[in-house]
């Protein structure tokens, strides 16, 4: 199958592929969209983070139809194969089609996520034959690095109660819920003291880890395990003075390794026996989720300083006492985690210990509750609390005329309609918070390998999905005056 540039959605995908647009570098594509709108006499708005809203008035006969929002993000993940000299900030993508009809970019990510959505919106805005209600097209930025562009949008700009997010895929499936969340940072300011006691390093390793969206699998968290072992040493009356606590890599990944460096006047053999006892219990508890968990105690670590004990104790207590992991499941959608939190990273620097926790929930109230608990615990322990990157969830609603419409059209095209919920964040939650009345569906063609150089787009599905999208947009729904 050819990548036929006479088809409007293919043409516009090809055009935007010429414009570098990795996250944080969307100005060029944003300006391109603004010029597109100006040339067609369409109303537009561009903000300080390069989001663009383009508005197309209703066609004749659709003045009383319900308006609709189309939405996609303009940024892409910049990943390339080893040895590639591609510069995502300056070079166009090199597109090609394989023998099975899939569109690729040579040696790099394709940007199908979410280039197909951007191309669809440009094609619909450029179509003077398609009957349609008032359309607002939202081109958002920095989605791939935390929904940062969408979080700058304003509620007063939204003119519709219906929305199709084109940051979707699969052709016949749509999302029905996503998690909101926030990052919580807890800081401990370090005052050092000289140490003359023997030094030790406790290491937890061998855990499976994984994305925190799959936190319902009850996998072990290396940070909380390390804190538990230190707490159990103290409960047995063994002397512990903390020098460093480190573990994890990202707040959305369950930490696989962690270590605690400490000094102790306790007998080395007693320390080893206590660690072995704790490890034996933990290994049994994690027998099925993390059978390869390992705990080691390295002796005779050179250690010339430790934290003052008040902070060292608070640091361990925080990691031990803070709520963590799976919290609540959906009672409506089988297998869906509704609320969780992941203590993903702890680091020790010259001046502070820093904990980084990611909270997720489809319900803002549940996210707020966990946030408040971490704040309260930090206050009690004399640590500093910081909230960052808060975004709203999109909770499941059983009634959705937009999903009913999609199901009808999917069946018409010979497909089997499916729906799913995710325990990860998406821009739908941000839009839902701006307009709680929004009826949202997600939609897009079949693609695979997102965020990797193996990313590809099925061209037959790209064509079919565009025809289906046009039907959804052109379906007349009479405006309800409230």
C-alpha positions as CSV (number, residue, x, y, z in Angstrom):
1,X,0.0,0.0,0.0
2,X,1.3,3.5,-0.9
3,X,1.4,6.6,1.3
4,X,-0.9,8.5,-1.0
5,X,-0.3,12.2,-0.6
6,X,-3.5,13.0,-2.6
7,X,-5.4,11.9,0.5
8,X,-5.6,14.9,2.9
9,X,-4.7,13.1,6.1
10,X,-1.7,11.6,4.4
11,X,-0.7,14.9,2.9
12,X,-0.8,16.7,6.3
13,X,1.0,13.9,8.1
14,X,3.8,14.2,5.5
15,X,3.9,18.0,6.0
16,X,4.2,17.9,9.7
17,X,6.9,15.2,9.5
18,X,9.1,17.9,7.8
19,X,8.9,20.0,10.9
20,X,11.0,19.0,13.9
21,X,8.7,18.7,16.9
22,X,10.1,16.9,19.9
23,X,8.7,17.8,23.4
24,X,9.7,21.4,24.4
25,X,10.5,22.2,20.8
26,X,7.0,22.7,19.4
27,X,7.2,26.4,18.4
28,X,7.8,25.7,14.7
29,X,4.9,23.3,14.3
30,X,2.7,25.6,16.4
31,X,3.6,28.6,14.1
32,X,2.8,26.4,11.1
33,X,-0.7,25.7,12.5
34,X,-1.2,29.4,13.1
35,X,-0.3,30.2,9.5
36,X,-2.6,27.4,8.3
37,X,-5.5,29.0,10.2
38,X,-4.7,32.5,9.0
39,X,-4.6,31.4,5.3
40,X,-8.1,29.9,5.7
41,X,-9.6,32.7,7.6
42,X,-10.1,30.6,10.7
43,X,-10.1,32.0,14.2
44,X,-7.1,30.9,16.2
45,X,-5.4,31.4,19.6
46,X,-1.8,30.6,20.5
47,X,-0.6,30.7,24.1
48,X,2.8,31.1,25.8
49,X,3.6,27.4,25.7
50,X,2.6,27.1,22.0
51,X,-0.8,25.4,22.4
52,X,-3.0,26.4,19.5
53,X,-6.8,26.5,19.3
54,X,-8.3,26.7,15.9
55,X,-12.0,27.3,15.5
56,X,-14.1,26.5,12.4
57,X,-17.7,27.8,12.4
58,X,-20.6,25.5,11.7
59,X,-21.4,24.7,8.1
60,X,-24.8,25.7,6.6
61,X,-27.6,23.8,8.3
62,X,-25.5,22.9,11.3
63,X,-25.8,26.2,13.2
64,X,-28.0,24.6,15.8
65,X,-25.9,21.4,16.1
66,X,-23.9,20.7,19.3
67,X,-20.3,21.9,18.9
68,X,-17.5,19.4,19.1
69,X,-13.8,19.5,20.2
70,X,-11.1,17.6,18.4
71,X,-7.8,17.3,20.3
72,X,-4.3,16.0,19.7
73,X,-0.8,16.8,21.0
74,X,1.9,18.2,18.7
75,X,5.0,16.9,20.4
76,X,6.7,13.5,19.8
77,X,9.1,11.3,21.7
78,X,12.6,11.7,20.1
79,X,14.1,8.1,20.1
80,X,16.5,6.8,17.5
81,X,18.5,3.7,16.8
82,X,22.1,3.4,18.0
83,X,24.5,5.1,15.6
84,X,21.9,7.4,14.1
85,X,23.0,11.0,13.5
86,X,19.4,12.3,13.3
87,X,18.9,15.6,15.1
88,X,15.3,15.9,16.3
89,X,15.6,19.6,16.7
90,X,16.7,20.4,13.1
91,X,16.1,17.4,10.8
92,X,12.9,16.3,9.1
93,X,11.7,12.7,9.6
94,X,12.5,10.3,6.7
95,X,9.3,8.4,6.0
96,X,9.0,5.1,4.2
97,X,6.4,2.3,3.7
98,X,7.2,-1.3,4.2
99,X,5.9,-4.2,2.1
100,X,3.0,-4.8,4.4
101,X,1.6,-1.3,4.2
102,X,3.0,0.2,7.4
103,X,4.5,3.7,7.6
104,X,7.8,4.1,9.3
105,X,10.5,6.8,9.9
106,X,14.0,5.7,9.0
107,X,15.9,5.0,12.2
108,X,13.7,7.1,14.5
109,X,10.3,7.3,16.1
110,X,7.6,8.1,13.6
111,X,5.7,10.6,15.6
112,X,2.4,8.8,14.9
113,X,1.8,9.5,18.6
114,X,0.3,11.9,18.0
115,X,1.0,12.9,14.4
116,X,-2.1,11.1,13.1
117,X,-4.3,13.3,15.3
118,X,-2.7,16.5,14.2
119,X,-3.0,15.4,10.5
120,X,-6.7,14.4,11.0
121,X,-7.5,17.8,12.5
122,X,-5.7,19.7,9.7
123,X,-7.5,17.7,7.1
124,X,-10.9,18.3,8.6
125,X,-10.3,22.0,9.1
126,X,-9.2,22.1,5.4
127,X,-12.3,20.2,4.2
128,X,-15.0,22.6,2.9
129,X,-17.3,19.8,1.8
130,X,-17.8,18.0,5.1
131,X,-20.9,19.1,6.9
132,X,-20.1,19.9,10.6
133,X,-21.1,21.8,13.7
134,X,-18.8,24.4,15.2
135,X,-15.4,22.7,15.6
136,X,-12.7,23.6,18.1
137,X,-9.4,21.9,17.3
138,X,-7.0,21.9,20.3
139,X,-3.3,21.3,19.4
140,X,-1.5,20.8,22.7
141,X,2.2,20.7,23.6
142,X,4.5,18.8,25.9
143,X,2.1,15.9,26.5
144,X,4.9,13.3,26.4
145,X,6.6,14.9,29.4
146,X,3.7,15.3,31.7
147,X,0.7,16.9,30.0
148,X,2.4,20.3,30.6
149,X,0.8,22.1,27.6
150,X,-2.8,21.0,28.4
151,X,-2.4,22.2,32.0
152,X,-2.0,25.7,30.7
153,X,-5.4,25.7,28.9
154,X,-8.3,27.9,30.2
155,X,-11.9,26.8,30.9
156,X,-13.3,29.9,29.3
157,X,-12.0,28.9,25.9
158,X,-14.0,25.7,25.8
159,X,-17.2,26.0,23.7
160,X,-18.3,22.4,23.5
161,X,-19.6,19.5,25.7
162,X,-18.4,16.8,23.3
163,X,-14.8,15.9,22.6
164,X,-12.9,13.4,20.5
165,X,-9.3,13.0,21.8
166,X,-7.3,11.8,18.8
167,X,-4.4,10.6,21.0
168,X,-5.8,7.1,20.8
169,X,-5.4,4.0,18.7
170,X,-6.7,0.7,17.7
171,X,-9.4,1.9,15.4
172,X,-12.2,0.1,17.2
173,X,-11.4,0.8,20.8
174,X,-11.8,3.8,23.1
175,X,-10.7,4.7,26.6
176,X,-13.3,5.3,29.3
177,X,-11.2,6.4,32.2
178,X,-7.7,7.6,33.1
179,X,-5.9,8.5,36.3
180,X,-5.0,11.9,37.4
181,X,-2.2,12.5,39.8
182,X,0.6,14.6,41.2
183,X,4.2,14.3,42.3
184,X,5.0,14.8,46.0
185,X,8.6,15.7,47.0
186,X,9.6,15.4,50.6
187,X,12.9,17.0,51.6
188,X,15.1,16.5,54.6
189,X,17.8,19.1,55.2
190,X,21.1,17.4,56.3
191,X,23.4,18.4,59.1
192,X,26.4,16.1,59.2
193,X,28.4,14.9,62.1
194,X,31.7,13.1,62.3
195,X,31.7,9.3,62.5
196,X,34.2,6.9,64.0
197,X,32.0,3.8,64.1
198,X,32.2,0.9,61.6
199,X,30.3,1.5,58.4
200,X,27.8,-0.8,56.6
201,X,25.8,-0.8,53.4
202,X,22.5,-2.6,53.2
203,X,21.5,-3.3,49.6
204,X,18.1,-4.5,48.3
205,X,18.1,-5.8,44.7
206,X,16.7,-8.4,42.3
207,X,13.2,-7.0,42.2
208,X,11.2,-6.9,39.0
209,X,10.0,-3.3,39.2
210,X,8.1,-2.1,36.2
211,X,5.8,0.8,35.3
212,X,3.8,2.0,38.3
213,X,0.6,1.8,36.1
214,X,0.9,-1.9,36.8
215,X,1.2,-1.4,40.6
216,X,-1.7,-3.7,41.3
217,X,0.7,-6.7,40.7
218,X,1.9,-6.2,44.3
219,X,5.6,-6.0,43.3
220,X,8.1,-5.3,46.0
221,X,9.4,-1.7,46.4
222,X,13.1,-1.7,47.1
223,X,13.0,1.6,49.0
224,X,10.3,0.6,51.4
225,X,11.9,-2.8,51.9
226,X,15.2,-1.2,52.8
227,X,13.5,1.1,55.3
228,X,11.6,-1.8,56.9
229,X,14.8,-3.7,57.5
230,X,16.5,-0.7,59.2
231,X,13.4,-0.2,61.3
232,X,13.5,-3.9,62.4
233,X,17.2,-3.5,63.3
234,X,16.2,-0.6,65.6
235,X,13.3,-2.6,67.0
236,X,15.8,-5.1,68.2
237,X,17.8,-2.5,70.0
238,X,20.6,-2.4,67.4
239,X,22.5,0.9,67.0
240,X,22.0,2.6,63.5
241,X,23.1,6.0,62.3
242,X,22.1,6.9,58.7
243,X,24.6,8.3,56.2
244,X,22.9,7.9,52.9
245,X,19.6,6.4,51.5
246,X,19.3,6.0,47.7
247,X,17.1,4.0,45.4
248,X,14.9,4.1,42.3
249,X,15.2,5.9,39.0
250,X,11.8,7.5,38.1
251,X,8.7,8.3,40.1
252,X,6.6,6.3,37.6
253,X,8.7,3.1,37.9
254,X,8.6,0.8,40.9
255,X,12.2,0.8,42.3
256,X,14.1,-2.4,41.8
257,X,17.2,-1.5,43.9
258,X,17.9,0.6,47.0
259,X,20.7,1.0,49.5
260,X,21.2,2.4,53.0
261,X,24.7,3.4,54.2
262,X,24.9,3.5,58.0
263,X,27.2,3.3,61.0
264,X,26.7,1.1,64.0
265,X,28.4,0.3,67.3
266,X,26.4,-3.0,67.4
267,X,28.1,-6.3,67.0
268,X,28.6,-7.1,63.3
269,X,27.4,-10.7,63.7
270,X,24.2,-9.5,65.4
271,X,23.6,-7.0,62.6
272,X,24.0,-9.8,60.0
273,X,21.7,-12.2,61.9
274,X,19.0,-9.5,62.2
275,X,19.2,-8.6,58.5
276,X,19.0,-12.3,57.6
277,X,15.9,-12.8,59.7
278,X,14.2,-9.8,58.1
279,X,15.2,-10.9,54.6
280,X,13.9,-14.4,55.2
281,X,10.4,-13.0,56.1
282,X,10.4,-10.6,53.1
283,X,11.5,-13.3,50.7
284,X,8.6,-15.5,51.8
285,X,6.2,-12.6,51.4
286,X,7.4,-11.8,47.9
287,X,7.8,-15.5,46.8
288,X,5.4,-15.1,43.9
289,X,5.7,-11.5,42.9
290,X,9.5,-11.1,43.2
291,X,11.2,-14.5,43.7
292,X,14.7,-13.2,43.0
293,X,14.7,-10.5,45.7
294,X,18.1,-10.3,47.4
295,X,19.4,-8.4,50.5
296,X,23.1,-8.0,51.3
297,X,24.9,-6.4,54.1
298,X,28.4,-5.1,53.1
299,X,30.7,-4.6,56.1
300,X,33.7,-2.4,56.7
301,X,32.5,0.5,54.5
302,X,34.7,3.6,55.1
303,X,32.4,6.1,56.6
304,X,33.6,9.4,58.0
305,X,30.2,11.1,58.6
306,X,26.6,10.5,59.2
307,X,23.4,12.6,59.4
308,X,22.3,13.9,62.8
309,X,20.2,11.1,64.2
310,X,17.0,13.2,64.3
311,X,17.0,13.5,60.5
312,X,18.4,10.0,59.9
313,X,15.5,8.5,62.0
314,X,12.9,10.7,60.2
315,X,14.2,9.7,56.8
316,X,13.8,6.0,57.6
317,X,10.5,6.5,59.4
318,X,9.0,8.4,56.4
319,X,9.9,5.6,53.9
320,X,8.6,3.0,56.4
321,X,5.3,4.7,57.3
322,X,4.3,6.5,54.1
323,X,1.3,4.8,52.3
324,X,2.6,3.2,49.1
325,X,1.5,0.9,46.4
326,X,-2.0,-0.3,45.3
327,X,-4.8,1.4,47.2
328,X,-8.2,0.9,45.6
329,X,-9.7,-1.0,42.7
330,X,-12.7,-0.2,40.5
331,X,-15.9,-1.9,41.6
332,X,-17.3,-1.3,38.0
333,X,-14.4,-2.1,35.7
334,X,-12.8,-5.4,36.3
335,X,-9.0,-5.3,36.8
336,X,-8.8,-1.5,36.9
337,X,-6.7,0.2,39.6
338,X,-8.4,3.4,40.6
339,X,-5.9,4.7,43.2
340,X,-2.3,4.1,43.9
341,X,1.0,5.8,44.8
342,X,4.6,4.9,44.2
343,X,7.5,6.0,46.3
344,X,9.8,5.9,43.2
345,X,13.0,7.6,44.1
346,X,15.1,8.6,47.1
347,X,18.4,10.4,46.8
348,X,21.0,11.7,49.3
349,X,23.0,14.8,48.2
350,X,25.4,17.0,50.0
351,X,22.6,19.1,51.6
352,X,19.4,17.1,51.6
353,X,17.6,13.8,51.3
354,X,14.8,13.8,48.7
355,X,11.9,11.5,48.3
356,X,9.8,11.5,45.1
357,X,6.4,9.9,45.1
358,X,3.8,9.7,42.2
359,X,0.2,9.6,43.2
360,X,-2.4,8.3,40.7
361,X,-6.2,8.2,40.9
362,X,-9.2,8.6,38.5
363,X,-10.8,10.5,41.4
364,X,-9.3,13.8,42.4
365,X,-10.6,13.4,46.0
366,X,-8.7,10.1,46.5
367,X,-5.5,11.7,45.1
368,X,-6.0,14.7,47.4
369,X,-6.5,12.4,50.4
370,X,-3.2,10.6,49.8
371,X,-1.4,13.9,49.2
372,X,-2.7,15.1,52.5
373,X,-1.5,12.0,54.3
374,X,2.0,12.5,52.9
375,X,2.0,16.1,53.8
376,X,0.9,15.4,57.4
377,X,3.5,12.7,57.8
378,X,6.2,15.0,56.6
379,X,5.1,17.7,59.0
380,X,5.1,15.2,61.9
381,X,8.6,14.0,61.1
382,X,10.0,17.5,60.6
383,X,10.5,17.1,56.8
384,X,9.6,19.6,54.1
385,X,6.7,18.8,51.8
386,X,6.3,20.0,48.1
387,X,3.5,19.3,45.6
388,X,4.2,19.5,41.9
389,X,2.6,18.6,38.5
390,X,-0.9,18.1,39.7
391,X,-3.4,17.0,37.0
392,X,-6.9,15.7,37.1
393,X,-8.3,12.2,36.5
394,X,-11.1,11.2,34.2
395,X,-13.5,9.0,36.1
396,X,-15.7,6.5,34.3
397,X,-19.3,7.5,33.4
398,X,-21.6,4.8,32.4
399,X,-23.7,6.9,30.0
400,X,-21.9,8.4,27.0
401,X,-23.7,9.3,23.7
402,X,-20.2,9.8,22.1
403,X,-19.3,6.2,22.9
404,X,-22.6,5.1,21.6
405,X,-22.0,7.0,18.3
406,X,-18.5,5.4,18.0
407,X,-19.9,2.0,18.6
408,X,-22.5,2.4,15.8
409,X,-19.9,3.6,13.3
410,X,-17.3,0.9,14.2
411,X,-20.0,-1.8,13.6
412,X,-20.9,-0.1,10.4
413,X,-17.3,-0.5,9.2
414,X,-17.3,-4.2,10.2
415,X,-15.4,-3.9,13.4
416,X,-16.0,-5.0,17.0
417,X,-16.3,-2.1,19.4
418,X,-14.2,-2.3,22.6
419,X,-13.5,0.0,25.5
420,X,-10.8,0.1,28.1
421,X,-9.6,2.0,31.1
422,X,-6.0,2.9,32.1
423,X,-4.3,3.7,35.4
424,X,-2.1,6.3,33.7
425,X,-2.6,9.9,33.0
426,X,-3.9,11.5,29.7
427,X,-5.0,14.9,28.6
428,X,-8.7,13.9,28.8
429,X,-8.5,14.3,32.5
430,X,-7.2,17.9,32.1
431,X,-10.1,18.7,29.7
432,X,-12.6,17.1,32.0
433,X,-11.5,19.2,34.9
434,X,-11.9,22.3,32.7
435,X,-15.4,21.3,31.6
436,X,-17.0,18.6,33.8
437,X,-19.9,18.2,31.3
438,X,-17.6,16.9,28.6
439,X,-18.6,13.6,27.0
440,X,-15.2,12.3,25.8
441,X,-14.0,9.4,23.6
442,X,-10.6,8.6,22.4
443,X,-10.0,7.5,18.8
444,X,-7.3,6.8,16.3
445,X,-5.8,4.3,13.8
446,X,-3.8,1.2,14.5
447,X,-0.2,1.9,15.3
448,X,2.5,0.0,17.3
449,X,5.9,0.7,18.9
450,X,5.1,4.1,20.2
451,X,8.1,5.9,21.8
452,X,10.6,3.6,20.1
453,X,12.4,3.6,16.7
454,X,10.1,0.7,15.8
455,X,7.0,2.9,15.8
456,X,4.8,2.4,12.8
457,X,1.4,3.3,11.5
458,X,-0.9,1.0,9.6
459,X,-1.9,2.9,6.4
460,X,-5.1,1.0,5.7
461,X,-6.3,1.8,9.2
462,X,-5.2,5.4,8.9
463,X,-7.5,5.7,5.9
464,X,-10.5,3.9,7.5
465,X,-10.2,5.7,10.7
466,X,-10.3,9.1,8.9
467,X,-13.5,8.1,7.2
468,X,-15.0,7.0,10.5
469,X,-13.9,10.3,12.2
470,X,-15.5,12.3,9.5
471,X,-18.8,10.5,10.1
472,X,-18.5,11.2,13.9
473,X,-17.9,14.9,13.2
474,X,-20.7,15.3,10.6
475,X,-23.3,13.4,12.6
476,X,-26.0,16.0,13.5
477,X,-26.7,16.3,17.2
478,X,-29.2,19.0,18.1
479,X,-27.9,21.6,20.5
480,X,-29.5,21.4,24.0
481,X,-30.2,24.7,25.5
482,X,-29.8,24.5,29.3
